[in-house]
């Protein structure tokens, strides 16, 4: 095992983090001008059952970071294993990631994507600075789930559960 000390090599750190398998989510909301916005996020985690709280983080450098920081609600859509295309769409630099995409509206107008394993509708509760990211801790106001296998990401690639 290679140990890294002192100044951290960002690329090596990212590669090491990639050894932790994660699910893939798409976090969606409405921008201040009313247009739907969304991005692929794998930094999603549960925090508390009472009250129901979840956590995710967002790079401050993204052009719509302020819209997520200032919205009242957003939705966390947990992608199913057959939704790799949605993960890639929302990770891309497409101007309109919702073009031609069917979705319903959740709390605060946050887009809810069809076919997901689970969807969490959250009130934008607490934000903390976290280096080059903003860490969101959010109260879940509504959720639903489906019996579907999740999309998993590990070591830089999409994976399937055995």
Helices and strands as residue ranges (DSSP letters): H 10-17, E 22-23, E 25-30, E 36-41, E 45-48, E 53-59, H 65-70, E 73-78, H 84-91, E 103-105, G 107-109, E 111-113, E 118-130, E 133-145, E 152-154, E 157-159
